[in-house]
Amino acid sequence: VKFSGLRHWQAIRKRLLNIDGVEELNIEKLSARGADVSCLFPGGAEALAQQLAVVGMNLQPDGEKWVLLAN
């Protein structure tokens, strides 16, 4: 997850937790501008990307990882 600061991260985290189907959101690593997170979602990352797009968040593949960008 990429973000601009603590408040932005808190808002993104709250939005993620409110997505139906997102379970076990784990924060693996947190820095000033990004976080490594994992979660469970029915249908996997592609299905999650579609659901996040509906709420203005962009989840895109980047090699073996996925990167979340949010407004």
C-alpha positions as CSV (number, residue, x, y, z in Angstrom):
1,V,0.0,0.0,0.0
2,K,1.4,3.4,-1.0
3,F,0.3,6.5,0.9
4,S,1.3,10.1,1.7
5,G,1.3,10.0,5.5
6,L,-0.2,8.7,8.7
7,R,-3.6,10.1,8.2
8,H,-3.8,8.8,4.6
9,W,-2.7,5.4,5.8
10,Q,-5.4,5.4,8.5
11,A,-8.1,6.3,6.0
12,I,-6.9,3.6,3.6
13,R,-6.8,1.0,6.3
14,K,-10.3,1.9,7.4
15,R,-11.6,1.7,3.9
16,L,-10.0,-1.7,3.4
17,L,-11.6,-3.0,6.6
18,N,-15.0,-1.9,5.4
19,I,-14.8,-3.8,2.1
20,D,-17.1,-6.8,2.2
21,G,-15.1,-10.0,2.1
22,V,-11.8,-8.6,3.3
23,E,-10.6,-10.8,6.2
24,E,-7.5,-11.1,8.3
25,L,-5.9,-7.8,7.2
26,N,-2.3,-8.2,8.5
27,I,0.2,-5.4,8.5
28,E,3.6,-7.0,7.8
29,K,5.7,-3.9,7.6
30,L,4.8,-0.2,8.0
31,S,7.0,2.8,6.9
32,A,6.4,6.6,6.5
33,R,5.0,6.1,2.9
34,G,4.0,2.5,2.5
35,A,2.9,-0.7,4.1
36,D,3.2,-4.4,3.3
37,V,-0.1,-6.0,4.1
38,S,-1.8,-9.3,3.4
39,C,-5.5,-10.3,3.6
40,L,-7.9,-12.9,2.5
41,F,-10.5,-12.2,-0.1
42,P,-12.9,-14.6,-1.9
43,G,-11.7,-14.9,-5.5
44,G,-8.2,-13.7,-4.8
45,A,-6.3,-10.5,-5.8
46,E,-8.1,-10.0,-9.2
47,A,-11.5,-10.0,-7.5
48,L,-10.3,-7.7,-4.8
49,A,-8.9,-5.3,-7.4
50,Q,-12.4,-5.1,-9.0
51,Q,-14.1,-4.5,-5.7
52,L,-11.5,-1.8,-4.7
53,A,-12.0,0.0,-8.1
54,V,-15.6,0.5,-7.2
55,V,-14.6,2.6,-4.2
56,G,-11.8,4.5,-6.0
57,M,-8.8,2.4,-5.0
58,N,-6.4,1.0,-7.6
59,L,-4.9,-2.5,-6.9
60,Q,-2.5,-3.5,-9.6
61,P,0.0,-6.3,-10.1
62,D,3.7,-5.5,-9.8
63,G,5.8,-8.7,-10.3
64,E,4.9,-11.2,-7.6
65,K,3.2,-8.5,-5.5
66,W,0.2,-6.3,-5.8
67,V,0.4,-2.5,-5.2
68,L,-2.6,-0.5,-3.8
69,L,-2.9,3.2,-4.6
70,A,-5.7,5.2,-3.1
71,N,-6.9,8.7,-3.1
